[in-house]
Amino acid sequence: MFDKHQVADLGRWAGFVGIVTLIGGILSCISIVGIIHGIVAIILGLKLRSVKSYADQVAADPDDASQASRINLMINDLSSYFKIQGILMIIGLVLAVIGIIIAILSSAFFSYLVNETLYY
């Protein structure tokens, strides 16, 4: 039905990225500024760690028929991970565009002020 080697490989990479994300989230939570980012990173890391757990169970179980629920749970956690990442990317892009607009408008405003004060 599916390649167990691919599922095991998915589990290894999800576990590695999950651990790195958890460590980054814990380090971000040390400062007050990074606490929101840290909490989100910890949640994402835990999602990936559960994907690793489900992938290891699926790869180790020889019975293909009993794995449907584990595969569904694994895909559900991956779906949640990508939804959260996508929402964060959209928020980041919107904030970047707003920041660029504010930077352009403020530089135009301050250059106007400087030019007006030079003539007096």
Buried (B, 14 or more C-beta within 10 A) or exposed (E): EEEBEEBBEBBBBBBEBBBEBBEBBEEBBEEEEBEEBBEBBBBBBBBBBBBBBBBBBBBEEEEEEEBEEBBEBBEBBBEBBEEBEEEBEEEEEEEEEEEEEEEEEEEEEEEEEEEEEEEE
